[in-house]
C-alpha cells in the first residue's frame, strides 16, 4: 500500500511537471524553427534542424541590446532597494518599540489578501507626474523600492523574530545603538531570507510589463526587455513571424531561468528557514 501511494504521488508530480514545462519547452524548441515549419507542423515539438538565425534576427530587429541593458539597470537598482527596504522594515517591526506597531503591521499584512491589479496604476502615474519622474526608469525604481511588499515584510519579520533577543541585549550593553545592532549583527544573519526576497523581486521586476510600458511609452529607447518583446510583434517582418516572436520571448525568459537555477539552493533555504523559524 505504501509503494502504491508513492507511485500515485510520483505520477501526479510527473504529470504536474509535464503540464508546467510543456509550454516553455514548446516555445524554446519553436524558437529554433523556421516560420514555415511552425505554421505547417505546429504540433511537432522538436524542430527538423536547430538554427540560431531567429535569435540573431530578433536581436537586431528589436534592438534587444538596449532593451537588455535597460532591464538589467532597472532590475539591479529595484532589487537592491527592495532588499534593503524590506530588511530595515522587517527589523523595525520585529525589534522596534513604537506606538501602534502591531496595528500598522496588521494593516500591512492584510494587503496580502487584497488583489488590486491595475487599480494602483493611475495613482502611481499621478504621483510620478507630480515628482517629474514619469518618463524615466528611476520613476519605476522609486515606485518599486517604496512599495514594500507585505510578503517580504512578513518573511523578514518572522526571520528576525527567530533570532534570540539576548544577542541584541548583549550588543546594546557593549554600546551598540539600534541601527548598529541591525547593521553589524542582524543583517549578516538575514542572508538566506534576503536571497529569497531578491529572487522573488527579480522575477517580479524583470517580468513586469504594464508599469514600465506606461512610464516609457514616450521614450521607447528606455523600455525594458519585456516591453521590447511585446513591441516586436508590431514591427514589419516580426508581425507575421512567430519564430521571431518565440525567439524574442526566450531571450527575455532565459536570464530568469539561469538566475533561478544558479540560486535555487539559496531560494529553498530562505523559504524553509523563514517557514520553520517564523
Order of alpha helices (4+ residues) and beta strands (2+ residues): alpha-alpha-alpha-alpha-alpha-alpha-alpha-alpha-alpha-alpha-alpha-alpha-alpha-alpha
